[in-house]
Amino acid sequence: MQSTLTPYSNTAMDENQLVIQARAGETAGLAEYIYCEQLRTRAARLVQVFQDTCGVYLDVDDVRQTGIEYVLRALQKAAVLGRPNPIGSLLRGAWLAMQDYCEEQRCVIRVPARSQRKYKQLGKGRQVPTVASLDAPLVAGSDVTLLDVLAAPL
């Protein structure tokens, strides 16, 4: 089936056409539209938030790739296309996948994002530990560093 849509257009009529084509089995146009038009700004905004709040420098393209990976997997299942607003459902799932990626990548010590959410929901306040430096004193005024403790024989 030949597509008559202009590349990267974002009008509601074109979105409806993409959804109709995706329901007919041609999902490439919908995936391309979401990747090129929708995920770029969302990923950039999410990276900026994590940079401002956590001081972490993440690559926008890596975050965006995580989002499109979710979209492609969801389109293979085809259940999402039966929903009244499949683009909204795909974007919401992609946003959550990108957020999980950012949470897992924000620290040297990797804690799965699901574990972080579980503890936050239970009110235990468990967060990813921060690693300042291996050669900073463990206690103020002390000469013992984390490197000394790790290098010490058992």
C-alpha positions in Angstrom: 0.0 0.0 0.0 1.5 3.3 -1.1 1.4 6.1 1.5 0.1 9.5 0.3 1.1 11.3 3.5 3.7 13.9 3.6 6.8 12.8 5.6 6.8 14.0 9.2 3.4 15.8 9.1 1.6 16.1 12.4 -2.0 17.1 11.6 -4.8 15.2 13.2 -6.0 13.9 9.8 -2.6 12.5 9.1 -2.4 10.9 12.5 -5.8 9.2 11.8 -4.5 8.0 8.5 -1.4 6.5 10.1 -3.5 4.7 12.7 -5.8 3.3 10.0 -2.7 2.1 8.1 -1.2 0.6 11.2 -4.5 -1.3 12.0 -4.3 -2.6 8.4 -0.8 -4.0 9.1 1.5 -1.2 7.9 3.1 0.1 11.1 6.2 1.7 9.6 4.7 5.1 9.0 3.2 5.3 12.5 6.5 4.2 14.1 8.5 6.7 12.0 6.0 9.5 12.9 6.3 8.8 16.6 10.1 8.5 16.5 10.8 11.6 14.3 8.0 14.0 15.5 7.0 13.0 19.0 9.9 11.4 20.9 12.5 14.0 20.0 11.2 16.8 22.2 10.0 14.4 24.9 13.5 12.8 25.2 15.3 16.2 25.2 13.0 17.5 28.0 13.5 14.4 30.1 17.3 14.6 29.6 17.2 18.2 30.7 15.2 17.4 33.8 17.6 14.7 34.9 20.6 17.0 34.2 19.0 19.8 36.2 17.9 17.6 39.2 20.6 14.9 39.3 23.5 16.5 37.5 23.6 13.6 35.1 24.5 13.9 31.4 22.5 11.5 29.3 22.5 11.2 25.6 19.1 12.3 24.0 19.5 9.7 21.2 19.9 6.9 23.7 16.8 8.0 25.6 14.9 8.3 22.3 16.0 4.9 21.2 14.6 3.4 24.4 11.3 5.0 23.7 11.1 3.8 20.1 12.1 0.3 21.3 9.0 0.2 23.5 6.8 1.5 20.6 8.1 -1.2 18.2 7.5 -4.0 20.7 4.0 -2.7 21.5 3.2 -2.5 17.8 4.2 -6.1 17.3 1.7 -7.1 19.9 -1.0 -5.2 18.0 -3.3 -5.0 21.1 -2.5 -1.3 21.5 -4.0 -0.6 18.0 -7.4 -1.7 19.3 -7.5 1.2 21.8 -9.4 4.4 21.0 -6.2 6.5 21.0 -3.3 4.3 20.1 -0.8 7.1 19.6 -1.5 8.4 23.1 -1.1 4.9 24.5 2.2 4.4 22.7 3.5 7.8 23.7 2.6 7.1 27.4 4.4 3.8 27.3 7.4 5.2 25.5 7.6 8.0 28.1 7.6 5.5 31.0 10.3 3.4 29.2 12.5 6.5 28.7 12.0 7.6 32.3 13.0 4.1 33.5 16.1 4.3 31.4 17.0 7.7 32.8 16.5 6.5 36.4 18.7 3.5 35.9 21.5 5.4 34.1 21.7 8.4 36.5 24.1 6.8 38.9 27.3 4.8 38.8 25.6 2.2 41.0 22.7 0.8 38.9 19.5 0.2 40.8 16.6 -1.0 38.5 13.9 1.6 38.1 11.2 -0.7 39.2 13.0 -1.2 42.6 13.3 2.5 43.0 9.5 3.0 42.3 8.6 0.2 44.6 10.4 1.6 47.6 9.2 5.1 46.9 5.6 3.9 46.9 6.1 2.0 50.2 7.3 5.2 51.7 10.7 3.8 52.6 12.5 6.5 50.7 15.2 4.2 49.3 17.1 6.0 46.6 20.1 5.3 44.5 23.3 5.9 46.5 25.5 8.6 45.4 29.2 8.1 44.9 31.3 11.2 45.5 34.9 10.1 45.4 37.0 7.1 46.2 39.8 9.3 47.6 37.6 11.6 49.7 37.8 11.1 53.5 35.0 8.8 54.8 34.7 10.9 57.9 35.4 14.6 58.1 38.9 15.1 59.6 40.0 11.5 58.9 42.7 10.3 56.6 40.9 7.0 55.8 39.3 6.9 52.3 37.0 4.4 50.6 39.9 3.4 48.4 41.9 2.5 51.5 39.0 0.3 52.8 38.5 -1.4 49.5 42.2 -2.1 49.0 42.8 -3.4 52.5 43.3 -7.2 52.7 40.6 -9.3 54.3 
